[in-house]
Amino acid sequence: MVRLPLTPEEVERGQRLGALLRRARGERSILDTALDARVSPETLRKIESGRVATPAFPTIAAIADVLGLSLDAVWAEINQPERGVEPTDSGHKARDQLAS
């Protein structure tokens, strides 16, 4: 199966997801969190670092459950652009096209 390259928006969303999970994990170790969620510590590490930008839904559901996060809250947060961060080039192009 050939995977299509991720869009800049997918990459950014993956980075926001990783940051959210790191914040929610706090002082808890990656190992303990991963074992409780029944995922490998390497998988959790890759998600938190943004190297896996589009993890499987059951993986995120399990991690969110262990961290006490609702999936609605996770979805809402990862789909909000970060404050103070400029949009990607594609965002500029879309805005410029709307202005024309």
Residue, then its C-alpha position, 0 to 999 in steps of 0.5 A: m500500500v502506497r501512502l500519500p505524502l502528508t499535507p502541511e495541515e496534517v503535519e501541523r495537526g500531528q504536531r499539535l496532537g503530540a504537544l497536547l499529549r506531552r502536556a497531558r502526560g505531565e510528569r508521568s513517564i512515557l513507559d508507564t503511559a504507553l503500557d497503561a494504554r497498551v501501545s509501545p513506548e516507541t509509538l507514543r514517543k513518535i506521536e508525541s514528537g510529531r513523527v507519526a502525524t496521523p496515528a490510528f484512532p484506537t491508539i489515540a483513543a487508548i492514550a487519551d483514556v489513560l490521560g483522562l482526555s475526552l476525544d472531543a477535547v482532543w479533536a477540538e484542540i488539534n484542529q485549532p491553529e496555534r495562536g501566534v503562528e503564521p499560517t502555512d503557504s497554502g493558508h496564504k494562497a487560500r486567503d489570497q484567492l478569497a481576496s481576489 
